[in-house]
Amino acid sequence: MKVLAMMASPRIKGNSDILLDEAIKGAQTAGAVVEKIVLDKLRITPCKEIYHCLKDGTCPLRDDMTGIYDKILATDAIIIATPIFFYTVSAQLMAFISRCQAFWSRKYVLKNLDIPLKRGGFICVGATKGIRLFEGPKLTMKYFFQAINAEYKEELLIRGVDKKGEINDHPEYLTAAYELGKKLVS
Ligand SMILES: Cc1cc2nc3c(=O)[nH]c(=O)nc-3n(C[C@H](O)[C@H](O)[C@H](O)COP(=O)(O)O)c2cc1C
């Protein structure tokens, strides 16, 4: 089984990154081949509303997203790990998601049913403990996963973790991330 692991925080070795690495270990233990992508290292322009994708399901923008479309088509599962920024996902992730409008057009406008079904896992970490902290990101993920034809299978939502690497003080969350990766591919 192939897994794409998307790291959406700009902070390398931060909380999302550490959690994602645990999920990757879990998936690998279960036999998956994992490719990790650090979104902040790529040049991905947000959707420009050219609407070319409505014609044939492809995006005419040429940047690092170009190679990712095929990876999404080829993967069996995708794990997204993001910090909460202003009650939503990171800007890096939002740019990537907006470019997946090409898949949305294929599926819902062109009724192209050849986007393989895959599994989706979501890891999200924020500093505060607000009861509604994950409402926005969860809705975004729900519709993103639908667009790329992924079933929203697993989630790990963590409140109250802020400083770089602070997640390491919570071994229970590391275990939960590992289990998420394992369960997603099992
Ligand atoms: C620009 C910015 C906006 C943030 N907005 C929120 C927020 O709305 N709610 C929250 O709980 N934490 C917020 N945070 C805190 C981060 O979610 C938190 O520090 C998280 O652990 C960072 O994860 P990372 O190490 O993976 O980047 C924000 C941090 C930054 C830098």
Ligand as a Chemical Component Dictionary entry (heavy atoms), coordinates in Angstrom:
data_LIG
# 
_chem_comp.id                   LIG 
_chem_comp.type                 NON-POLYMER 
_chem_comp.pdbx_formal_charge   0 
_chem_comp.three_letter_code    LIG 
# 
loop_
_chem_comp_atom.comp_id 
_chem_comp_atom.atom_id 
_chem_comp_atom.alt_atom_id 
_chem_comp_atom.type_symbol 
_chem_comp_atom.charge 
_chem_comp_atom.model_Cartn_x 
_chem_comp_atom.model_Cartn_y 
_chem_comp_atom.model_Cartn_z 
_chem_comp_atom.pdbx_ordinal 
LIG C1  C1  C 0 0.041  32.285 12.572 1  
LIG C2  C2  C 0 -0.395 31.413 13.712 2  
LIG C3  C3  C 0 -1.740 31.333 14.005 3  
LIG C4  C4  C 0 -2.163 30.486 15.030 4  
LIG N1  N1  N 0 -3.509 30.391 15.284 5  
LIG C5  C5  C 0 -3.940 29.561 16.258 6  
LIG C6  C6  C 0 -5.337 29.446 16.539 7  
LIG O1  O1  O 0 -6.200 30.078 15.926 8  
LIG N2  N2  N 0 -5.722 28.577 17.510 9  
LIG C7  C7  C 0 -4.815 27.844 18.210 10 
LIG O2  O2  O 0 -5.225 27.072 19.092 11 
LIG N3  N3  N 0 -3.481 27.923 17.962 12 
LIG C8  C8  C 0 -3.019 28.761 17.008 13 
LIG N4  N4  N 0 -1.675 28.853 16.728 14 
LIG C9  C9  C 0 -0.714 27.998 17.493 15 
LIG C10 C10 C 0 -0.292 26.734 16.735 16 
LIG O3  O3  O 0 -1.408 26.027 16.244 17 
LIG C11 C11 C 0 0.500  25.820 17.679 18 
LIG O4  O4  O 0 1.666  26.486 18.113 19 
LIG C12 C12 C 0 0.884  24.495 17.079 20 
LIG O5  O5  O 0 1.376  23.632 18.070 21 
LIG C13 C13 C 0 1.937  24.670 15.996 22 
LIG O6  O6  O 0 2.213  23.403 15.422 23 
LIG P1  P1  P 0 3.540  23.145 14.551 24 
LIG O7  O7  O 0 4.679  23.054 15.521 25 
LIG O8  O8  O 0 3.262  21.872 13.856 26 
LIG O9  O9  O 0 3.660  24.280 13.593 27 
LIG C14 C14 C 0 -1.222 29.708 15.755 28 
LIG C15 C15 C 0 0.141  29.831 15.452 29 
LIG C16 C16 C 0 0.551  30.666 14.441 30 
LIG C17 C17 C 0 2.037  30.772 14.126 31 
# 
loop_
_chem_comp_bond.comp_id 
_chem_comp_bond.atom_id_1 
_chem_comp_bond.atom_id_2 
_chem_comp_bond.value_order 
_chem_comp_bond.pdbx_ordinal 
LIG C1  C2  SING 1  
LIG C2  C3  SING 2  
LIG C2  C16 DOUB 3  
LIG C3  C4  DOUB 4  
LIG C4  N1  SING 5  
LIG C4  C14 SING 6  
LIG N1  C5  DOUB 7  
LIG C5  C6  SING 8  
LIG C5  C8  SING 9  
LIG C6  O1  DOUB 10 
LIG C6  N2  SING 11 
LIG N2  C7  SING 12 
LIG C7  O2  DOUB 13 
LIG C7  N3  SING 14 
LIG N3  C8  DOUB 15 
LIG C8  N4  SING 16 
LIG N4  C9  SING 17 
LIG N4  C14 SING 18 
LIG C9  C10 SING 19 
LIG C10 O3  SING 20 
LIG C10 C11 SING 21 
LIG C11 O4  SING 22 
LIG C11 C12 SING 23 
LIG C12 O5  SING 24 
LIG C12 C13 SING 25 
LIG C13 O6  SING 26 
LIG O6  P1  SING 27 
LIG P1  O7  DOUB 28 
LIG P1  O8  SING 29 
LIG P1  O9  SING 30 
LIG C14 C15 DOUB 31 
LIG C15 C16 SING 32 
LIG C16 C17 SING 33 
# 
